[in-house]
Amino acid sequence: MYNSYIIVQNFKRICNRYMSSNINYFYKGMTGGQIIYNKLLQNNVTDVWISTGGAVMPLVDAFYKGKINYYLPSHEQSGGHCATGYSKVTGKPGILIVTSGPGFTNSITALTDAMNDAVPFILFSGQVPISTIGTQAFQECPSVEISKSITKWSYRVNNINELPLVIDKAFHIALSGKPGAVHIDLPKCITSKKLEENMIISTNKRLKKDLMISTNNLIPIKSQKINKKINKKIVNIINNSKKAVIIAGQGVNNSYKLLRQFSEITNIPVTTTIHAMGCFDEMNELSLEFLGMHGNASANYAVMNADLIIAIGTRFDDRITGKISTFAPKAFEAYKQNKGGIIHVNINKKEINYVLNSHYNFNMDSLLFFNTIIPYLKKTDNSDWIKTINRWKTQFPFKYNKTSNIKTQQVIEELNSYLLENNIKNYYISTGVGNHQMMASQFIKWRFPRSFLTSGSLGTMGVGLPYAIGAQIAKPDSLVIDIDGDGSFNHSIHELKSVRDNNLPLKIFIMNDGTLSMVKAWEKLFYNERYTATDLKVNPNYSKLAESFGIKGIMCDNENEIKSTIKYALNYNGPIICDFKVESDICLPLVAPGKALDDMILYPEDINNINTTMMPPG
């Protein structure tokens, strides 16, 4: 969706234009807030989330009867998650505007969540006037000092003349290279001041140096240099591999069609991270679904037995590698024999050879890599490998033990069946964090990129509902479903007001088991069943809660009614909450912390045979 090379070149042209002309004359007579508003329009912003307050009022006032839609969250953190959900489905930066002090500090979790999951996100925070900074003025907070370590760029505006270029740089930084979060702090004296003729001066050298910094090293390697390197070594290794596997990460979302072409040509199977689920159609026979701690057993076995791993658009996160010293032993052996190894394609240079020393590294966008290498590929001689993988698939499917009570897995299975049987394609599914999140990953057949919205790296509970809100606003004609756990949903109940205020037709499925099931499972496995702080005690009556917000609410506690409940909810004309009374369960497979990727607890009966004091969780 966004080409890093083009973004960098466009920003350089913008910088040169600012440096060589008095472009600020265009903004003569505008307040700082009005300048920012106009820059948002110029950067194609159509939707923002606003949590107003005294320090940010000059900016908020610029939205009065304007062209940009704005939405009012009940809490700044949820507002940030709404903007993140919006960004996840569009690829455009999510925009959150908050006031100073607590308005900013309430946004920290959303800011970190977006940064950790490489989501383009821009936070504009109000700030006390420059003359009062450092005096503990009302609602003052050292915002930039707090946010600089959790953003790609954090900057306090010091002069109204800076604003146009600062805003353009914010968009450039959020989108270029590996996307992420940006924070712009706005003192009230800057946003309320008018840009007058005698204030329009050439941007000083300090600003030019700061705003141009690091643009050169964001440009990917030129394709002709890549060709020479690929032709001599990499193509030969790929075409002659016997047991290759592709690991696709979030960086493939924008090049998923080429990923599918790559696999089709070579007959190499594909596994994904959770942020890339849907990039490769999981109904395809070459799909291994997702890998990792709760991933598909066949994917984990394939990675551990592959002679060649082609990791594209992903980092080697601990949740997908297991114990790093034991990861992919066959690939390392093949490298020593010059017959395989690990190919790593990552746009973020810092993530190459960071936790794992891969063998053939390409610091570039996945689109550039695919376009360069695909013309040279051919089908690999891997029929025995495919047979082995298919045997693993048959032997180790995702499964669970049915009881007389409803299981979360059952509900999600029925939802998946409904989507497939009715050939529904235009949908997005969000989750909170916990068992329901991993079970949704397992029991939905993911077919379309960007269709799964969840918090990966930070693991933020409460994101399911606000992610869904942002997605529904971005895609008003799409079916948006929030599969949530009761514990996670309780973090963001207040955003039901946003659902009602904007009449969003969300379908909210709450897996209500009265406990924090994922943590409880770890207490069982690693803390000798010392269950502490995981019992939710008394949950709300979610159907009545829904009705109190003017939203339809229903409840299901009968296995025979799961299918009809799902059908009713998905066809209901408006927002609806479905309270599913489910039985707490453990999510399997599970790669225990400190264990190799193929050392999995596969079945419930295996739990009683493991050493429950073997390691602390981590």
C-alpha positions in Angstrom: 0.0 0.0 0.0 2.9 2.4 0.8 6.2 2.2 -1.0 9.0 3.3 1.3 11.3 4.5 -1.5 8.6 6.8 -2.9 7.7 8.1 0.6 11.3 9.0 1.3 11.8 10.7 -2.1 8.5 12.7 -1.7 9.6 13.9 1.8 13.0 15.0 0.4 11.2 17.1 -2.2 9.0 18.5 0.5 12.0 19.4 2.6 13.8 21.1 -0.3 10.6 23.1 -1.1 10.4 24.3 2.5 14.1 25.3 2.6 14.1 27.2 -0.7 10.9 29.2 -0.5 8.7 31.1 1.9 6.0 28.5 1.8 4.7 29.7 5.2 3.1 32.6 3.4 0.4 30.2 2.5 -0.5 29.9 6.2 -0.4 33.7 6.9 -3.1 34.7 9.4 -3.8 31.1 10.5 -3.4 30.0 14.1 -1.1 27.1 14.8 -4.2 24.9 15.3 -5.5 25.9 11.9 -2.2 25.2 10.3 -2.2 21.7 11.7 -5.7 21.1 10.6 -4.9 22.1 7.0 -1.8 19.9 7.0 -3.9 17.0 8.1 -6.2 17.7 5.1 -3.2 17.9 2.8 -2.0 14.5 4.1 -5.4 13.0 3.2 -6.7 12.6 6.7 -10.4 12.0 6.8 -11.0 10.6 10.4 -9.4 11.4 13.8 -10.1 10.6 17.4 -10.2 13.6 19.8 -10.2 13.8 23.6 -10.3 17.5 24.3 -9.1 19.7 27.1 -7.8 23.1 27.9 -4.3 22.8 26.4 -5.4 21.4 23.1 -8.5 23.5 22.5 -6.9 25.8 19.9 -6.3 22.7 17.7 -9.7 21.1 18.5 -11.4 24.4 17.6 -10.1 24.1 14.0 -12.3 21.1 13.5 -15.5 23.1 14.0 -17.7 22.6 10.9 -14.6 21.2 9.1 -14.2 18.4 6.5 -12.5 15.9 8.8 -14.7 13.5 10.7 -13.9 13.3 14.4 -14.9 10.8 17.1 -15.0 11.1 20.8 -13.7 8.1 22.8 -14.7 7.6 26.4 -11.0 7.2 27.3 -7.8 8.3 25.6 -6.3 4.8 25.6 -9.3 3.4 23.8 -9.2 6.4 21.4 -5.7 5.4 20.5 -6.7 1.8 20.0 -9.6 2.9 17.8 -7.1 4.9 15.7 -4.8 1.8 15.6 -7.7 -0.5 14.4 -8.4 2.1 11.7 -4.8 2.1 10.6 -4.5 -1.7 10.7 -7.2 -2.1 8.0 -6.3 1.0 5.9 -2.5 1.3 6.2 -3.1 5.0 6.8 -1.8 6.6 10.0 -4.3 6.5 12.8 -4.7 10.0 14.4 -5.3 10.7 18.1 -5.5 14.2 19.5 -5.5 14.6 23.3 -4.9 17.3 25.9 -1.9 17.7 28.1 -1.1 15.8 31.3 -3.5 13.0 32.0 -4.8 13.2 28.4 -1.3 12.3 27.2 -0.4 9.8 29.9 -3.7 7.9 29.3 -2.5 7.5 25.7 0.9 5.8 26.5 -0.4 2.2 26.2 -2.0 2.9 22.8 1.1 4.6 21.6 3.3 1.7 22.7 0.9 -0.9 21.3 1.0 0.8 17.9 4.8 1.1 18.0 5.4 -2.5 19.0 3.1 -3.8 16.3 4.5 -1.5 13.6 1.2 0.4 13.0 1.5 3.9 11.6 0.1 6.1 14.3 0.4 9.8 15.1 -0.4 11.3 18.6 -0.9 15.0 18.9 -0.9 16.1 22.6 -1.6 19.5 24.0 1.0 21.1 26.3 1.1 24.0 28.6 2.6 27.3 27.2 6.4 27.2 26.7 6.8 29.9 29.4 5.3 27.7 32.0 7.0 24.4 31.1 9.0 23.1 34.1 6.9 25.0 36.7 4.5 22.2 37.5 1.7 24.1 35.8 -1.8 22.7 35.8 -1.9 19.5 33.7 1.8 19.8 32.8 3.7 16.6 31.9 7.1 16.0 30.4 5.5 14.3 27.4 8.4 14.1 25.0 10.7 12.8 27.7 8.2 10.1 28.4 7.4 9.1 24.8 10.8 9.3 23.1 11.7 5.7 23.9 8.5 4.3 22.7 8.1 6.1 19.4 10.0 6.4 16.1 10.0 10.2 16.6 8.9 12.4 19.5 9.1 16.2 19.1 7.9 19.3 20.9 7.1 22.2 18.6 9.0 25.3 19.6 8.1 27.8 16.9 4.9 28.3 14.8 7.1 28.4 11.7 8.0 24.8 12.2 4.5 23.4 12.1 4.0 22.7 8.3 7.3 20.8 8.0 6.9 19.1 11.4 3.5 17.7 10.4 4.8 16.4 7.0 7.7 14.8 8.8 5.4 13.1 11.3 3.6 11.4 8.4 6.8 10.5 6.7 8.3 8.9 9.8 5.1 7.0 10.7 4.9 5.4 7.2 8.5 5.0 6.0 10.6 2.0 6.6 9.0 -0.2 9.3 5.9 1.8 10.2 5.3 3.0 13.8 4.2 5.6 16.2 5.1 9.3 16.2 4.3 11.9 19.0 4.0 15.6 18.4 3.7 17.8 21.5 2.0 21.1 21.0 2.4 24.0 23.5 -0.8 26.0 23.7 1.1 29.2 22.9 2.0 27.7 19.6 -1.4 26.4 18.6 -3.2 29.6 19.7 -0.8 32.0 18.0 -1.4 33.5 14.6 1.2 33.3 11.9 1.9 36.9 11.0 4.0 38.3 8.2 6.8 39.5 10.4 7.0 36.0 11.9 7.6 34.3 8.6 11.3 33.5 8.4 13.4 30.9 6.7 13.5 27.7 8.7 16.7 27.7 10.7 19.6 25.3 10.2 18.8 23.4 13.4 15.3 22.6 12.3 16.5 21.6 8.8 19.1 19.2 10.3 16.6 17.7 12.7 13.9 17.2 10.1 16.1 15.8 7.4 18.0 13.4 9.7 18.1 9.7 8.8 16.2 10.0 5.5 19.1 8.7 3.5 19.4 5.4 5.3 15.7 4.8 4.9 16.1 4.3 1.1 16.1 0.6 0.2 19.0 -0.9 -1.7 18.7 -0.3 -5.5 17.3 -3.2 -7.4 20.2 -3.6 -9.8 22.5 -4.3 -6.8 20.0 -6.9 -5.5 19.9 -8.6 -8.8 23.6 -9.3 -8.8 23.5 -10.8 -5.3 20.4 -12.9 -5.8 21.3 -14.3 -9.2 24.6 -15.8 -8.0 23.5 -17.5 -4.8 20.0 -17.1 -3.5 18.1 -18.3 -6.5 20.2 -21.4 -6.8 19.7 -22.2 -3.1 15.9 -21.8 -3.3 15.4 -23.7 -6.5 17.5 -26.6 -5.3 16.1 -26.8 -1.8 14.4 -30.1 -0.7 12.7 -29.0 2.5 12.1 -25.3 2.3 9.5 -23.3 4.2 8.5 -19.6 4.0 7.8 -17.6 7.2 5.7 -14.5 6.2 5.3 -11.6 8.6 3.4 -8.4 8.7 5.7 -6.8 6.2 4.0 -9.0 3.5 0.6 -7.4 4.0 1.2 -5.1 1.1 2.7 -7.7 -1.2 0.6 -10.7 -0.4 -0.2 -11.5 -4.0 3.5 -11.9 -4.8 3.9 -14.1 -1.7 1.2 -16.4 -3.2 2.8 -16.3 -6.6 6.2 -17.2 -5.0 4.7 -20.2 -3.2 2.8 -21.3 -6.3 5.8 -21.3 -8.5 8.2 -23.1 -6.1 5.7 -25.3 -4.4 7.1 -24.2 -1.0 4.7 -24.2 1.9 4.0 -21.0 3.9 3.5 -20.3 7.6 2.8 -16.9 9.0 2.9 -14.8 12.1 -0.4 -13.8 13.6 -0.1 -10.3 12.0 0.3 -11.9 8.5 -2.6 -14.4 8.8 -4.6 -14.1 5.6 -1.7 -13.0 3.5 -1.6 -16.6 2.4 -5.0 -18.3 2.0 -5.2 -20.9 4.7 -7.5 -22.9 2.5 -4.5 -23.5 0.2 -3.0 -26.9 0.6 0.5 -25.3 1.0 -0.7 -23.3 4.0 0.8 -24.3 7.4 -1.3 -21.6 9.1 0.5 -19.7 11.9 3.5 -20.9 13.9 4.8 -20.3 17.4 3.8 -20.8 21.0 0.2 -21.7 20.2 0.7 -22.2 16.5 0.0 -25.1 14.2 2.1 -28.2 15.1 2.8 -28.9 11.5 4.2 -25.4 11.1 6.5 -25.7 14.1 7.7 -29.1 12.9 8.3 -27.8 9.4 10.4 -24.9 10.6 12.5 -27.2 12.8 13.1 -29.7 10.1 13.5 -27.4 7.1 16.8 -27.1 5.2 15.9 -23.6 4.1 13.8 -21.0 5.9 12.8 -17.9 3.9 11.6 -15.3 6.4 10.1 -12.3 4.8 8.7 -9.2 6.5 9.1 -10.5 10.0 11.5 -10.5 12.9 12.5 -13.5 14.9 10.3 -12.9 17.8 10.5 -15.2 20.9 6.9 -16.3 20.4 7.7 -17.8 17.0 11.2 -19.2 17.7 10.9 -20.9 21.1 14.3 -21.3 22.7 16.5 -19.4 20.3 19.6 -21.7 20.7 17.5 -24.7 19.5 15.8 -22.9 16.6 15.9 -24.4 13.0 18.8 -26.8 13.5 18.4 -28.5 10.1 18.7 -25.1 8.3 21.9 -24.3 10.2 23.3 -27.7 9.2 22.3 -27.2 5.6 24.1 -23.8 5.5 27.4 -25.4 6.6 27.0 -27.7 3.6 26.2 -24.7 1.3 22.8 -26.3 0.6 20.4 -24.1 2.6 20.2 -21.9 5.6 18.1 -18.9 6.7 17.2 -16.1 4.3 15.9 -13.0 6.1 14.2 -10.1 4.3 13.4 -7.2 6.6 13.0 -3.5 6.0 14.3 -2.7 9.5 18.1 -3.2 9.5 18.2 -3.3 13.3 16.1 -6.5 13.3 18.6 -8.4 11.1 21.1 -10.5 13.1 19.5 -9.1 16.3 18.4 -12.2 18.1 19.3 -14.7 15.4 22.3 -14.8 13.1 20.6 -15.5 9.7 22.7 -16.4 6.7 21.5 -14.4 3.7 20.1 -11.0 4.6 18.2 -8.4 2.6 17.5 -5.1 4.2 14.6 -4.1 2.0 10.9 -4.0 1.4 9.2 -7.4 0.7 7.7 -6.0 -2.5 11.1 -5.2 -3.9 12.5 -8.6 -2.9 9.6 -10.5 -4.5 9.7 -8.5 -7.7 13.4 -9.1 -8.1 13.5 -12.8 -7.4 10.3 -14.2 -8.7 11.3 -14.2 -12.4 14.2 -16.6 -11.6 12.3 -19.1 -9.6 11.2 -22.7 -10.5 9.4 -25.6 -8.9 11.5 -27.3 -6.2 11.9 -31.0 -6.0 10.1 -31.4 -2.6 7.4 -34.0 -3.1 8.7 -36.1 -0.1 8.7 -32.9 2.0 5.1 -32.1 1.1 4.0 -35.7 2.0 5.7 -35.4 5.4 4.0 -32.0 6.1 0.6 -33.4 5.1 1.1 -36.3 7.5 1.8 -33.8 10.3 -1.3 -31.8 9.4 -3.4 -35.0 9.6 -1.8 -36.2 12.8 -1.7 -32.9 14.7 -4.7 -30.7 13.9 -6.0 -28.0 16.3 -8.3 -29.9 18.7 -9.9 -29.7 22.1 -11.9 -31.9 24.4 -15.7 -31.4 24.2 -17.7 -31.5 27.3 -21.3 -30.9 28.2 -20.6 -27.2 28.4 -19.9 -24.8 25.5 -16.2 -24.3 24.7 -14.7 -21.1 23.2 -13.3 -23.2 20.4 -16.8 -24.5 19.5 -18.1 -21.0 19.1 -15.2 -19.9 16.9 -15.5 -23.1 14.8 -19.1 -22.4 14.1 -18.4 -18.8 13.2 -15.7 -20.0 10.8 -18.1 -22.5 9.3 -20.7 -19.8 8.8 -18.2 -17.5 7.0 -17.1 -20.3 4.7 -20.5 -21.7 4.0 -21.9 -18.3 3.1 -18.8 -17.3 1.2 -18.4 -14.1 3.2 -15.2 -12.3 2.2 -15.6 -8.7 3.3 -15.0 -9.0 7.0 -12.6 -8.1 9.8 -12.2 -9.8 13.1 -10.7 -8.2 16.2 -9.8 -9.8 19.5 -8.7 -8.9 22.9 -5.7 -10.7 24.4 -5.9 -14.2 26.0 -7.2 -17.6 25.2 -9.9 -16.4 22.9 -7.2 -14.5 20.9 -5.2 -17.6 20.3 -8.2 -19.8 19.7 -9.5 -17.3 17.1 -6.0 -17.6 15.4 -6.4 -21.4 15.4 -10.0 -22.0 14.5 -10.7 -19.3 11.9 -9.4 -20.1 8.4 -7.7 -16.8 7.5 -8.0 -16.0 3.8 -7.6 -12.2 3.4 -4.7 -9.9 4.4 -5.3 -7.4 7.3 -8.5 -9.2 8.3 -7.2 -10.2 11.8 -6.8 -7.3 14.2 -5.1 -8.1 17.4 -2.4 -6.9 19.8 0.8 -9.0 19.3 4.0 -7.7 20.7 2.6 -5.7 23.7 -0.4 -8.1 24.3 -2.8 -5.3 25.3 -6.0 -6.5 27.0 -9.0 -4.4 26.1 -8.1 -3.7 22.4 -10.8 -5.9 20.8 -13.7 -3.4 21.0 -11.8 -0.2 20.1 -9.9 -2.0 17.3 -13.3 -3.1 15.9 -14.7 0.5 16.2 -11.8 1.8 14.2 -12.1 -0.9 11.6 -15.9 -0.3 11.2 -15.4 3.4 10.8 -12.7 2.8 8.2 -14.8 0.2 6.4 -18.4 1.0 7.0 -19.7 -1.6 4.5 -17.7 -4.5 6.0 -18.8 -7.0 8.5 -16.7 -6.4 11.7 -16.7 -8.9 14.5 -15.1 -8.6 17.9 -14.3 -12.0 19.4 -13.5 -11.0 23.0 -12.8 -12.6 26.3 -14.7 -11.4 29.4 -11.5 -10.3 31.1 -10.3 -8.3 28.1 -13.7 -6.9 27.3 -14.1 -5.6 30.8 -11.2 -3.2 30.1 -13.1 -1.3 27.4 -16.8 -1.6 28.2 -17.0 2.2 28.2 -16.5 2.2 24.4 -20.0 0.8 23.9 -20.9 4.4 24.1 -18.9 5.0 20.9 -20.6 2.1 19.3 -24.0 3.6 20.1 -23.0 7.2 19.4 -21.9 6.3 15.9 -24.5 3.6 15.3 -21.8 1.1 14.3 -23.2 -2.4 13.4 -20.5 -4.3 15.3 -21.0 -7.9 16.2 -19.5 -8.5 19.6 -19.0 -12.1 20.8 -18.0 -12.4 24.4 -16.4 -15.6 25.6 -17.7 -15.5 29.2 -15.9 -18.1 31.4 -15.5 -15.9 34.5 -11.7 -16.2 34.6 -8.5 -15.1 33.0 -8.1 -18.4 31.3 -4.7 -18.1 29.7 -3.1 -16.9 32.9 -5.0 -19.5 34.9 -3.5 -22.2 32.6 0.0 -21.0 33.3 -0.8 -21.1 37.0 -1.8 -24.7 36.6 1.3 -25.6 34.6 4.0 -23.5 36.2 2.8 -22.4 39.6 1.5 -25.7 41.1 -2.1 -24.6 40.7 -1.8 -21.6 43.0 -4.7 -19.7 41.4 -4.3 -16.0 42.3 -5.9 -12.9 40.8 -7.4 -14.8 37.9 -11.0 -15.2 39.2 -13.2 -12.4 37.7 -15.8 -13.0 40.5 -19.0 -11.3 39.3 -19.1 -10.2 35.6 -21.8 -7.9 34.4 -24.9 -9.2 32.7 -23.6 -8.4 29.3 -26.9 -8.5 27.5 -28.5 -6.1 30.0 -25.3 -4.0 29.8 -25.8 -3.8 26.1 -29.4 -2.7 26.5 -28.4 0.1 28.9 -26.3 1.5 26.0 -29.2 1.1 23.5 -27.5 -2.0 21.9 -29.1 -5.4 21.3 -28.0 -8.0 23.8 -28.5 -11.8 23.7 -27.1 -14.8 25.6 -26.2 -18.3 24.6 -25.5 -21.1 27.1 -26.7 -24.1 25.1 -24.5 -26.0 22.6 -27.5 -26.6 20.3 -28.1 -22.9 20.0 -24.6 -21.8 19.0 -25.2 -22.0 15.3 -28.5 -20.2 15.4 -27.2 -17.5 17.7 -24.3 -16.8 15.3 -26.6 -16.6 12.3 -28.9 -14.3 14.1 -26.1 -12.0 15.3 -24.4 -11.7 11.9 -27.6 -10.9 10.2 -28.9 -8.5 12.8 -29.3 -4.9 11.4 -27.2 -3.0 14.0 -24.8 -3.5 16.8 -25.3 -6.6 19.0 -23.6 -8.3 21.9 -23.7 -12.1 22.2 -22.8 -13.4 25.7 -21.6 -16.9 25.3 -21.4 -18.8 28.6 -18.3 -20.9 28.0 -16.2 -23.3 30.0 -12.6 -22.3 30.8 -10.1 -24.4 28.9 -6.4 -24.5 28.1 -5.2 -23.4 24.7 -3.1 -26.1 23.0 -0.7 -26.7 21.4 1.6 -24.9 23.8 5.4 -24.4 23.5 6.4 -23.8 27.1 8.8 -21.0 27.9 12.4 -22.1 27.5 11.4 -25.0 25.3 12.3 -25.7 21.6 9.7 -24.9 19.0 8.9 -28.5 18.4 8.7 -29.4 22.1 5.0 -28.9 22.4 2.2 -29.9 24.8 -0.2 -31.2 22.2 -3.1 -32.8 24.0 -4.9 -32.2 27.4 -3.8 -35.6 28.6 -0.1 -34.5 28.2 -0.5 -31.9 30.9 -0.4 -34.4 33.7 2.8 -35.9 32.4 4.9 -32.7 32.4 7.2 -31.3 35.1 5.1 -28.4 36.3 8.1 -26.8 38.0 10.4 -27.1 35.0 10.7 -23.3 34.4 9.2 -20.0 35.3 6.9 -18.4 32.7 8.6 -15.7 30.5 
